[in-house]
Amino acid sequence: MFKGGGVQEHILATQAELRRRGHDAIILTPQPRSYKGEAPEHMLFIGGSADFKSPMHTVVQVSATGSIEKIDEILTREQFDVLHIHEPWIPIVSRQLLSRSQSVNIGTFHARLPDTRVSKTIERVIKPYTKSILKYIDFFTAVSDPAAQYLRHLADVDVNMITNGIDLKKYRPDPEASFDRPTIFYVGRLEKRKGVKYLLKAFKLLQQRMPDAQLLIGGAGPDKEKLEQYALEQEIPNIEFLGYLDDAEKIRIMQKADVFCSPALYGESFGIVLLEAMACGTPTVAGSNPGYETVLKETGALGIVNSKDASEFARRLQIFLTDQNFKKLWQGWAKTYVKQFDYRHIVDQYEDLYNKACENKSSRGKAA
């Protein structure tokens, strides 16, 4: 139905856990361009969306239209205790909702712009708009240090750190699952910032040492045909482009793969997909960007690599594929480390924040 990224998965999973606990959690969202018909249960559409090419060389859908009358009707009817906006800086509906809300307003920041000249120019343009929204937010959260730093750059505010999470009942190892040859798996958007071209270059070098290894690439995006053409021109064998994968298929391949690899260059504020791979018991190699370094700490830092250094990248993949002692060390560390990101713990933190925010509002009302 909806083919979103990590933020969307985070919102849907948080909603599911809140509803399981007895809360009336409703998602407000612009209607996706490709979606027809009524909104799913416990979801309300506000206006429509439009494609926007971000400074991170990715195409996202933003809330391009929103009816003030529709917003007022929903807010009056639902009487929310808490209005929780993810990525409040994305126009336009976020600002419309926040400025008209009588609820406690909470804003969660997921992303930060990459440190490029173009991004700095865009930031100067959008900064006044973003700062104009912050005055409507009562409590701020961020999913990682990079996201929190970006928020503090915009305003002097207190930031509650609540990371993204995963469903450990859904993502778990399958000791019986395996491929019949050494297998590297990537899944994600096929676009420049994800660095998949550098994975292809490293895999070409790896093939010289491990000719039986295979690389499976899942996902869609604007660079899919370019990457397929590059693999053909470079005559890199044993690569299969799988296209879009639903969650069940993604998990099945993660459980069977020997290594999960996400070579993203920039634009990652966290890295939910890394947690998913770790929860499946799959050793993980990832690009050296601030978001991924937030996730891969301690023993996990051994999986961080400069994606543009093809020789070192290939060496790291080979170690992860062939060193069984290292694999056991990694899996033992990941099994314990990943528990803190289970959605039950993440929603505990949100629930505490919601209660605190509502109590503060109630106290202010009595004082007035």
Buried (B, 14 or more C-beta within 10 A) or exposed (E): EEEBBBBBBBBBBBBBBBEEEEBEBBBBBBBBEEBEEEBEEEBBBBBBBBEEEBBBBBEBBBBBEBEEEBBEEBBEEBEBBBBBBBBBBBBBBBBBBBBBBEBBBBBBBBBBBBEBEEBEEBBEEBEEEBEEBBEBBBBBBBBBBBBBBBBBEBEEEEBBEBBBBBBBEBBEBEEEBEEEEBBBBBBBBBBBBBBBBBBBBBBBBBBEEBEEBBBBBBBBBBBBEBBBEBBEEEEBEBBEBBEEBEEEEBBBBBBBBBBBBBBBBBBBBBBBBBBBBBBBBBBBBBBBBBBBBBBBEEBBEBBBBBBBBBEBBBBBBBBBBBEEEBBEBBBEBBBEBBEEBBBBBBBBBBBEBBEEBBEEBEEEEEEE
